[in-house]
Amino acid sequence: MDVAAKSHLPHLAPFVADSRVPPIDLERLNDRDAPEAAWSLRIPARHTIFAEGDPADGLFETSEGSVMILRRLPDGRRKIIDIVGPGCLFGFSKERRHDCSAESLSPCMIFAYERATLAWRPTISARASAAMVDEIHRLRDVIALLGCKSAMERVASFFLALLPDPDARRATVAVPVTRGEMADYLDLTLEIVSRNVAKLKRMSVLGEEESDEIKVLDGARLRALARGEEAEE
């Protein structure tokens, strides 16, 4: 079957899987939502899922991997606005076209919902509404992070957000972005980010790095540094 003929999201047609796959347990869906709730897509790393100006005809959900949401500034610079991982919906737009771009940071499994169908799929529509509220709260946290916190507090907060359990003492976490992308997201320079990561390692808060993972050795101290409750060494 020609994949381009199966989807109303033509820019994603090359990545549409052979069948539509539901992103959540079918037992939780009513008959109107399943099984054609979403197209399943496997996206390679560092691929543009949608670009600024593309038709905003889809809503997306990460099942595996990470995606960054970014915007190009008039002078050519870019600003990373958000980083979303498994379970997050993205691609919200009040206009007919996207005002941001989305790029996969790693190989991803993504579910693509056709926006036109959301109104008559109540379960998915409710999840989309909840996801918009989550996005608002997450972006409020980012505003507070950039407006009020020191460089160390920002870097510590970044690694804290990667912990699967925010109360964990120790963990190995995946770091989906480069140092440069971390600097862009945190509104810092690459030098400042690298210097503060090195400090966290000297303080034995962070440990060894291997590929795209890093060890968090002292979750309690990382939380204190993120809150500004402990002075830097």
Secondary structure, 3 states (H helix, E strand, C coil): CCHHHCCCCHHHHHHEEEEECCCCCHHHCCCCCCCCCCEEEEECCCCEEECCCCECCEEEEEEECCEEEEEECCCCCEEEEEEECCCCEECCCCCCECCCEEEECCCEEEEEEEHHHHHHCHHHHHHHHHHHHHHHHHHHHHHHHHHHCCHHHHHHHHHHHHCCCCCCCCEEEECCCCHHHHHHHHCCCHHHHHHHHHHHHHCCCEEEEECCEEEECCHHHHHHHHCCCCCCC
